[in-house]
Amino acid sequence: AHEDRANAEQRALINRLADEFSDELNNLGVRVSNLEDRVGNVKLTGDARIRYMHQKDAGQKNDNSWQFRGRLRANAMINDRATAVLGVNYVNKFSNNTPASEPSDSKDKFYVDRAYVDYKLGGDKNWDVMVGRYDYELGNNSGLLYGEAFDGAQLKYENDKFAATAGYGKFKEGELNNTKTGYGELEGFFGGGSVAGSAVGVYYNDFNASSGGSAEDAKVWGAYASLNFAKKFNLNAEAYRVNYDKASVADADGFAAKLTYGKAKFDTPKSWDLWVNYINIEDGAADDSGTGSWRTNVNNTKGWAAGADYTFAKNAQLQVFQTFDTKIEKTGKDRDELTRAQFVFVF
């Protein structure tokens, strides 16, 4: 009744209460959308992660294996078709090899990782245009080759049965930094649509490093499948091939598969899952510094891992895993195994 007097903190509280009691408000004849229009149209979300990692050959020793990451997302509804998103990412290694007397910018990383506008086209809003800086994972699945900030433009059509995506832009992180690429993807959904059901897809990328990127010119062909079965099981597999334009650079293949039982949901306390994973990534088939994979070393690696995720309170989750039988793919020699445990909080 007095929304005109509410400050920013009070408006945020009203929004949260409106979400929580939307059914009750609708039963009382109060339209939640009208209430949101009255208290503001910018929604803040984010997450905080505290992580411990140990892997000797990645330089992760006891003095620098703790890490904190915080992310904030501001999502603004421009109108019923357009949305603007701005996100910042902050990473801090609690202690590393940098002397304590050095300034924080020697060991902290703070950057804008999201800054884009999304616009729905057509009467049914199945067409979508996105322009700016957004998260891009080759294959839109496991992020083995790349999964980080990307500046570009993307056109997508999606319904309950299939999706078609095309885009062009420039990588902004890792070894692919400043490398341009055009990409396309076709996906099919069944058994519940793109969110709850199974999916299969094929994708293509054309890398153009002549713009100043450190990568080689190359083309990537890949396919993935995410299959739900036996109620609580999911099998997620992806395979791709990198064809380099130069004969002096060997082509490389990548493959990964992950079997998961259960599903740990942030909004469902005591929910959990268990998983086992296998990867086989040839030398030259991944960008370790910009990959979206959970491993610190992916390129030229094959091996197994097992993990578990547990939601111990609403919006709070413990995630742990351990690799085993990890080898250098090219030589077959042992790699040091990776241990990781982390708390993740979302808001």
Summary of the structure (lengths in Angstrom):
residues: 347
radius of gyration: 21.9
end to end distance: 26.4
largest distance: 70.9
contacts: 1056
relative contact order: 0.11
helix: 14%
strand: 54%
